[in-house]
Amino acid sequence: MIPLDQLRAADSGRIVGPKAAKLGELKHHYPEAVAEGLAIPFGIFRGLLDQPMSGTGLSVYDWMVGQYRALAALPRDSEERRTETEQFRRNLETWILNADPGEPFRHGLEVAVEDIFGPEENIGIFVRSDTNVEDLPGFTGAGLNLTVPNVVGFDALLTAIQRVWASPFSTRAFAWRQALMSQPEHVYPAILLLRTVPSEKSGVLVTRDIDTGDPGWLSVAVNEGIGGAVDGQPAESLRLERNTGRIRLLAQASTPWRRDATPGGGITRAPVSGSDTVLLPGEAALLIEFARSLPERFPPITDDQGQPAPADVEFGFVQGQLRLFQIRPFLENSRARASAYLAEIDRGLIDPTGILVDLGQLPQP
């Protein structure tokens, strides 16, 4: 287990995925704005696959490699290939969900969690998938894998970790990866454990005008509560001018509900305040200040070709203080292609929803 503040952007794809690596870099430069976190690296999951696969005489990894090769030899688009692929996928997902990671892992996790998050029993933790295949060239894979929100209690945390380990092998995630990867056995989920932040409002900041491309304006979408703007809510949409601080309102938030973390775990839904505006002028000023400081305090943000790209930042506010949850390049065209590609995949799936996160429910025991 690796404390978040020990990770840097260069660790992405090496020991953890881009979420944990870039957030670790962000915590290094903005320690006051990023919550405490802990990463479970790729190697823990890879070690899990060295366990035996019942009835095969092989490790799970070797069985998996053999299955992928056998599937590749079947006629493309044949019913036999689809049937065999789904059976393999289901068997692998089920095995991961029920595998025993072992007492050394459980003990190490318990020690690390107490060291990073403290000994209190009611600490909430977001459990986020962070695979090595989330930022492939031209395709982010965003939204395919699982986040389990505000997990409280060690047993619930263990269950959430196994659910997140298994999420790259859901119907939907498995389908797009099969189409894009020549060696799909080399999919390794790391996991980011991030302390729950009780955001009063939250959203997304892009460090340019997403409509015109003008870097003199920032694009902001924000809602009351947790998970604002990133979970499909009708959000308050704003443009903030870097040099003057001028605020241009494009759309008001129209959702009647906000999401809040509950002490016992999970997310509850509550009515919004009814205020005409979500983002206050002082909070807008903090976002502008952050965007101005980013090129000086954070390594260059680049696209697939290594060219400069605007930052795409998930943020929140707690009692007027800025909190940062994720940073990545804003790749508008790639995201549009990703959305279209996923929609095309979804049309051909038996279960078009894959694994979805219901933020209104407690994590399953």
N, C-alpha and C positions, 0 to 999 in steps of 0.2 A: 504494500500500500504506500502511496506517495502523497504527502501533503501538497495541496494545491500551490502553495507559495514556493515550492521547489521546482515546479514545472515552468518551461519556457516554450515559446512558439516552435523552436527547433525540435522539440520532442514530438511534434505531430507526425503520426505515421510510423514512429519509431518505437515508442513505448505506450503512448496513448493516442487518441484521435484528436482532431482539431478543436473540439469544444474545450476539453481540459487543458490542452497545450496553450491555446490562445487566451483562455481565461486566466491561466497561471501567469502568463506574460502580463496580462492586464492587472492582475493583483500585485505583481512586482512594481509596476509603475503607478498604480492607483490603489495602494493597500487599504486606504480608508473607505473605498467605495465598493470593494468586492468582499463578499461573505467568505467565511471559512469553508474550506472544501478538502476533499480527499479523493484521490483517483485509484481505481483498481485497474492495473495495467493489462495490456493484451496477454501477457505471459500467464496470468492466472487462468484465463479461459483456455489458453492453449494447453496448459497442464491438465485441465479437466478432461480434455479429449484423449489423453493417454490412458484413461481408464478403459477396461475391457467392454466391448459391445457383446452383450449376451447372445450366445448361440452362434457366434461367428469365428471365435478363436482369434479375433483381431482387436486392436485398440479401436476406439471410436474414430480416431483420426484416419487410421488406415482403412477402416470400413467405409468411411465417408469418401475418401479418395477413390476407392474401387467403385463405389456407387456412381460418383460423378462420371467416371470413365465409361461405365456401362451405359449410362443414360446418353452420353454423347454419341455412342455408337448406334443408337436407335434412330430410325428415320425421323428427320426433323418434321414437326407439325403432325406427327402421327398420333392416333389415339393411344396407342401403346406407350409412346414416350410421355404423353401427358399423364396417363394413369400411373405409370411407374415413378415419374417425377414427384407427383403429389404424395404417393405412398412413402417415398423416401423422405420428402420434406416433413411430413407429419411425424414419421418415426424419429427423425432427428430432433425436431422441436420438442416432442414429448420427452425424449431422453434428457435433453438439457433442463427442462422444467423440473424433472424428478431426480437429477443426478445429485449425489452427495459430494459437496466440495471438500469435505474432510474437516476433522477437528482442528488441525493446524491453521487452516484458513479461517474458521470461525473464531478461534482464539485471537489470531492476528488482527482480524477485523474488529473484534470487540475492543482490543487494546487501542488500536488506531482511532476508532470512533471516539472513545473516551478521551484520548489525548488531544484530538483536534476539536471536538465539539463540546467536551466537558462531560461530567458524570451525571448530569440531570437525566431523568428518565423520559421526559416529555419533549425532548428536542425534535423538531421537525426537520426532515431531510428530503430534498428532491433527488431522486435516483434517475440519472439520465444516461441513455445509450450514447456511446462515443466510439464508433467503429473506425477501422482503417480504410473504409470505402465510402465515406460520406462526402468527400470533396474530389471525386474523379473529374478529370478535365471535361468541361462542358456540361457537367451534371452534378448537382449537389446531393441528390438523394434526400433532400430536406423533408422531414415529416414522415419518413418511412418507419423509423424505429421508435422505441417506446421511452416515455418519461413517466415515472410514477411519482405523483406530487405529494409532498408533505407527509412522508412516512414517519410514524412515531412508534418506537419500540424496536428492540433488537430482532425479535422473531419476524416481525413484519418487514424489517429491513432485509433480512436474509431472503425472504420470499420475493420481495421486489427485485433484488439483485438477480435472482434466477429468471424472473420474468423478463428483465431487460436483457440478460444474456441470450435468451431465446428469441427475442424480438426480431433480429435480422433474419430469422427463419420462419417468420410469418408468411402467409400466402403472398401478400403484396410485395414485401421486401425481397423475398426469394425470387419472385418473377422478374423484377427489373434487374437484379444482379445476375441471374442466369443469362439474360440477354446481353449484358455488358462485359462480363468477365470471362476470360479464357481459363482461369484457374480459380473457380469459385470456392474451393476448399480453403483458400487463404483469406478468409473473412474472420477477423478477430475483433470482437467487441470489448473495448475497455468500458469502464463505467465511471461517471463523475457523480460523486456525492456532494451536494451543495446544501449548506444550511438554509432552511426556509427563511426568507425575508418577508415580513408582513407588510408588503407594499400597499400604501394607500392609493397609489395610482401607478400605472406601468405602461410601457409601450415600446416603440421602435423608433430609433433615430437613424437616418441616412444622411451622410455628410455632403449632400448636394441636393438640388431640386430634382426629384425623380421624373418630373414631367419635361423640364427644359434642359437638364444637365448642368445648370448654372451652379458652380461651386460656391457662389456668394450667398446661397440660401441653403438652409438645412430643412429636410423633410421630417416631420414628426407625426406619428399616430399614437394616440394615448387613450386609455380608459381608466376608470376607477378600478381599484382592486388588483389582484394578481393575474398575470397572463394577459394583460391588456394588449390589444391590437394583433397579437400573434396567434390567437385562437379563433379567428373568424368573427369577432365582435364588431359591430358598426362603431368605429372609433372616431374620436375628435381628430381631425386632420388639419395640420398647421404647416406653415412655412415660416422659418425664423431667419432673418437677415443677419449675417455674421457681423457686419461692420457697425450697424446701427442698433441692433436688438429689436428691430421692428417685427411685429407678429402679424401674420396674415392668416386668418381663419378661413379654411376651405369647407369644412363640414363639422357639424356638431356631433358629439357622441349620442347615439339614439338608443343604445341598449338600456333596458330598465333594470338590469341586474349587474352586480359586481361579484367577483369571486374572492373569498377570504379563506386563509388557512385556519383550521380549527385545532384547538389544543390536543384533541384526541387523535388527530391524523386526518388526512384527506382535505378536501376543499368544500366549503359551503357556499351557497348562493344567497345574497342579500340584496335588498333594493339599493339603488344608487342614491346619492344625496339629493339629486334634483337640481344641482347647480347648473347654470348655463354654460360654464366653462370648467374644464378639467385641469389643464395645465395653467398654473399661476405665473405671473410675470417673473417673479423671483426664480421659479423653477426653470422657466425658459432661459433666463440669464445663465443659470448653471449649465444647461445643455450647450449653450453657445460657448461658454468658457471651456467646457470639456472638449468640444470640437476644435477650438483654437489650439488647445494644448496638445492634442493627439499627435500631430506630426513631430513634435519636439520630444514627447515623452514615450512614444510607442514606436516599435519598428515599422518600416514601410508596409502598407497594406497593398497587396498586388493581386491581379487576376490570374487566370490559368496560364497566361503567356508571360507572366512576370511584369506586366505593365501596371502602373499605379491605378488603384481602384478606390472608390469611396468606401467608407466604413459603414457597415450595417450593425447597429448596436442595440441590444435589448437592455432596457433600463427600468428603474423604478424609483419612487420617492417615498421615504419614511420620515415624517415630521420635517419635511422640507429638505432633507439630505439626499443627495443623489446616490443611487446604488446601481451597479453594473453587473449584468448577468451573462452576456455573451458578446463577442465581437467577431466579425468575419468580413470578407469582401462582399460588397453589394454587386451581384452579378445578375442584373435584370434579365438579360437575354437568356442566360443559362437557366434561370429560374422559370422563365416562361416555357422554355423547351422541356424542362423537368416536369412542369405541371401538365403540359400536353402529353408527354410520354407516359406519365403515370395514369392519366385519364384513358389513354389507349390500352395500357395494361389492364386497368380496372375493368374495361368492357369484356375482357376475355377470362376473367377470374370466376371461379365458382363462388367464392366469398369475396365480393368486391371491396369490403371494408377493411380487410386485414385486421391488424390489432389497432384499436383506437383507444385513446385515453379518455375516460369519463371523469372529468374533474369534479363532478358532483358526488362521487362515491369515495368511500374509504378504500385504501389499498386492500386487496383481498388477502386474507390470512393464509 
